[in-house]
Amino acid sequence: MIKFDAKRKIFELSNKEYSYYFSINKLGYLIHLYSGKKLNDITLERVNERYIERYAYLENNKEVCDESYYFSEQGCLFECGSYLKSDARRPFVIIKHSNGSEITSFKYYSHQILSLNVSPKDLPHFRVSSSDAETLLVTLKDEVDEIYLDLYYTIFKDLNVIVRFSKLKNLSTKEIKLKRLCSLELDSVNKDFELISVHGQRGDDRELEKIPVNHNLTVVNDNHGGRGFRQNPSILIKEKDANYDFGEVYICSLLYSGNFKFEVGLDEYDSFRLNALINDDCFEFSIKSGESFETPECVLAYSSEGINKATQTMHDLVRDYLLPKEFAKKERPILINSWEPFLFNFDTEKIKNLILEAKTLGIKEVVLDDGRFGKRNNDQSSLGDWDVNLDKINLGEVIDFAHKNDMLFGLWVEPEMISPDSELFKTHPEYALYDRNYKPTLLRHQLVLDLTNPEVVDYIFAKLSNIFDKYKIDYCKWDFNRYLSEISSLYLGDEKQSEIFHRFILGAYKLLNKFVERYPKILLETCASGGGRFDLGMLYFSPQIWGSDETNPFSRVMIQFATNIFYPLSTIGAHVSASNSLSMQDKIIIAAFGTFGYELDPSKLTDEEKKTILSLNKIIKDYHHIVTRGDYYVLKSPYETNFASWMCVSKDKKEALVFNFNFKREQTKARFIRLKGLDPDKYYFNSLTNDVYKGDFYMNIGINISAPLKEGMTMLFVVKQVNSIVKTVLNSKAQKEKREKLL
Ligand code: DGJ
């Protein structure tokens, strides 16, 4: 997959469908040559000299490369852009040298093709084996000082993906300040790209936003300590004309839950540059002699066949190489959560009743949410005092009761937080991360713990272990309900305050790591006031993240649609609530395309609703493997049409689950759902019209769902391969009534 042509000094990273080329130019700079559809035969140095480096020679009006020319970096495509030299674009790295200079420029020093995959040490990373991917390490050296920069490129054999990260090593005798270091830079000639980013707020957790890539720098970022509501650390870059099925598309995503930044834009020569990095606002790291700094990994997933293929690549990558192996491809139990029905108002009997009621509906797991510790009867106290409030609930009894009733048991925690009104704050105020000179913004009456301090990490882990060692808990919901503001760490001292954001998330990862190492069998779900921290970093630890506190189906469809583009459906916690904006059936169908559960009081359900739950729970049980492991296709986008329509197809193409939702009522229009991803030559039965057609019929003509469609009408149906004998029988009149029984 990785080759180095020593004569031409060209690196080639290629798999069956994707190629990435760069070279070392005569002055030692890494010149980006190409990223895109697999190239079989091209004289790359011609591309390099005549085209990509063309602008570099303009200064001397030279057409031919010659070592004596004046090299200007303007408009050149690089792998690692410099700072305060002739390249005015955003740089790859900025170092404040010991003499105060910030000029930063790195040149080729050495390279290796590694037999073992290497990952950043203290950060989440892909779990890659050498048979599935290869890694290239290119080491660069600062033009002046003994400072080295390792660039890692891992290319996958069967996925059009390159994962990159970088490591800066200070081998000089002096301390330096690292002011910025990218995980990835992608330079390209202008292909009329546009950017799709994801922004949101609690309740509208993720919405897509499309922006043209132009000569103004566009920044997608978070600077509040990893509350990815504002913007999400995954973006999509596509050719303007590309759509779900055609055209060049990249998905770029950071494995990072802290402050991040993507910068995208064109320069004055129309050269495109994308940078992905830990946000360099409020970031300055001291790197002493002999020390190093590693960035998070960053994914670049490529598709020459539109957004759907890029999405499928991301889904496969995350399921195969990122999620904890134990749960990655496993269907999750249908759960019921105490939060929406009871909030803080529960006791032993209430939870036992919830278990009994839920059991009759085929639910397999009960989760006791916030409120069972300290004196926490509202959100104003006790975070940090993790011991169980035995006066409120007999936790052991409830857990035994759940297990006896064949249900798993889950518990809520919010380990990274501290309430000012808590025993922990009384004894250890220094554990809180806030600046004593400013009045802290007490979001949800709470402060964030100083996880830059290893003592705090150990303390909280010991408190959690007391509970998780003692009780037989099967599932843990790990919440994070505020962002970081007015932060200051007593532990880090004056010199290192600009390291807090990154050190905080390193501390959080350390805590999560300890937890998953000690409790590998516990199914972990992370959460942040809903889906406020939905990123690949968290998915390394928790195979699912609570999608949103918004369970209103109209909004949910939009949130799930946006999330699905980047993250596998099995990672998105999706529950049915008591919201009466749609029928029980409609709500279940929408939630069925995530990790499925309920947040309602079953004792308040009507008999009709219970019947619906029972029958749909069965369909979910029987077909959820397609959602968990299949290929996802967008059929219609709610950003462009009146429909949110998608489907999941099993990898063997034998079964598919199709979803369709229309926002506005339609009285007159002719509508067909055209399916994707089926085998064109095989027969399929569909449970919407109970007919059997060939795959090419479904994909080219489609299923007629014409009006009338009432507002917010949801459709869920199964498409199943059948052989031609079954097809003849099924299409016979006599079998008409029996068809439904196939499901
Ligand atoms: C925010 C979460 O999103 C909710 O589901 C719930 O767990 C509350 N926190 C509890 O405080």
Residues whose N, C-alpha, C, O or C-beta is under 5 A from the ligand:
A	BS01	DGJ	W339 D369 D370 D479 C527 S529 G530 D549
